[in-house]
Amino acid sequence: MHIIGVDPGTSGGLVVLTSYGQFIEHIDCPTFSVELPPTKRGGKPRRRTVTDLKAMAVLVAELKDKYGSAIVGIERVHPMPKEGVVSVWTFASAFHPWIALMHSAEFDVYLIPPQEWKKHFKLGNDKKASVKAVSAIVDNTVLIRKGCRVPDHNIAEAALLAEYTRLKFVVGLSAGRIKAGG
């Protein structure tokens, strides 16, 4: 049995752990860039990163082939006041497909509010705190995206979400740690 933590969104991704809490891998959310028309006449075209749904489907099928069964914890997110419509729409275009695709792979899927898992790890809204919390448990190098030099808070949050999912649904919320290696 494997545990998958999903931090939805175009800059999110997922982390896979063993049922014993050993870190296996992190995978970025598949995306691509699209060109949009300029907002003003004579202006420059804009670019927007969007979720690659086809690549997400392929990724979930590969996870199913690779790991068989899994328990998936997806961060249950919602729009915040004063967020723009485009921002909310872009975010929802990643959140809902993760749920549907993980269910279609016959994984056990749980939606976990950020307040719940962050409270367990004694975290607030500071994104750097997630990196610090998970780096005390697992080697920082596993939190670095390709082409980057610093640990990524989205990968850190996916790792903490996976660990919380493991603790809640596999071990029953006893004190646990993610073990590096794999």
N, C-alpha and C positions, 0 to 999 in steps of 0.2 A: 504494500500500500504506500502511495506517495501523497504528499501534501503540496498543493499549488496555491500560492498567494497571488492575487491579481490586484495591482494598482491600476485601475482603468484610466483611460485618457490617452491622448496622443503622445504624451511624454512618459507614460507609465510603462508597465511591463509586468512580467511575472517571475516568480521564484519557485523552484521545485526543491522540496526537502524530502528526506526519507521519513518514515513514521517514527524514527528515533531522533529526528531533528538534525540529521546531517545535511548540509548544504550540497545540492547537486549542480544546479545551474540557474542562471538568470537569463531571461529573454526579453528583449525590447518589444514594445507594442509595434506591430508592423504598420508602417505609414508610408505615404508618398506625398509629394508636394504638387499642388495645382496652381496654375496661374489664373488670376481673376482680373476682370477688366478694371481699369482705373476708376476711382471714385469721382474724379473730376475730369472734365473734358481737357484733353492734352496732358493729363497726368500719367504717371508711370503705372504699369500693371503691378498688381499686388500678388504675393504668394501666400498660400495657406497650407499648413500641414494637415492632412486628413488621414483617417484610419483606412488601412488597406484590408477590406473585408475578405477578399479572396485569400490573401496571405494569412489572415487570422484563421480562416477555415482550414487551410493546409496545416498551419501550426498546431491547431487543436487535434487534427487527425494524426499528426506525427506524435504528439504527446500520448494519444490513446495507444498507438502502435508501440511506442517506446516503454510506457509505464503501465499499460493495462488499466487498472482501476486507480482512482484518485479521489481525494477529498479536496474540494476547491473552496477557498474563501475569497470572495470578491468584496472589495470595499463598497458598501452601500452608500453611495454619494447622492447628493441632490443639489440643485442650484442654490446659490447663496444670494441674499438680497443685493441688489445693485450690480449683479453680473449682467453682462450684455447678452442679448438674445443669440447672437452668433456664437459666443463663447459657450453658452449652455447647449446649443444645438450641436456644436462640434464635440463637446464632451459626451453628450448622450449618444452620439453616433459610435462611440467606442464602448460605453458602459453596457448597453443592451445587447449588442452582438456577443460580448464575452459571456453573458448569462445564457443566451440561446445556444451558442456553440458548445459550451461546457455541458449543458444539459443534453444536447444532441449526441455528445460522446458518451453519454450515460455515466458521467461523473456525478458524485454527490456534491451538490452546489449549495453553499451557504452565503447569504448576504450579511455582511457584518458592518455595522455602523462604525465610522472612524472613532467616535467617542468611546466605544466599547473597548476596542483593542488598544487605543492610545492610553486609556485609563489604566489598563492592566500593566503597561510598560511605563506608567507615570510620565507620559509625554503631554505636552501642550500643542500649540499650533506651530511651533518653531520647527521648520523642516530640518535644520542642522541637528536638532536633538535626536531625530530618527537615525541619522548617520552615526551619531555618537553612541546611541543605545545599541545599535546592531554591531558596531565595530568593537564593542566590548565583548561580543559573543563570537564573531566570525572575522576572519582576516579581511581588512579593508579592500584588498585588491579585487575581491570578488564583487565589489560594489561599483567598480569603475566600468563605464561604458566604453566600447571600442572607440578609439580616437580621442578619448578624454584622459585627463590626468588626476582628477579628483573623484572621490566617491560620490555617487548620485543618490539624492534623497529619495527618488522614486523607487529605485531598486531596494534601498534600505527599508522603505515602507512596505514594499511587497514582501520582503524577507520577514519583517516583524509580523505582518498579517498572516503569512504562512505559518510562522511559529505559533501565533495565537490560535489559529485554526487547528493546528496539531494539538496544542494543549487542551483546547476546549472539546474537540470531538474525538481525539484519540486517547489522550492520557487523562482527561478529566480535570484540567487546569491545575495540575501540580506544578511546582517550579520546574521549568525546563530551559534548556539552552540550545542554540543552534551550534552544531559542531562543524568545523571547517573540513574540507576534503571531500573525496568522493565518489 
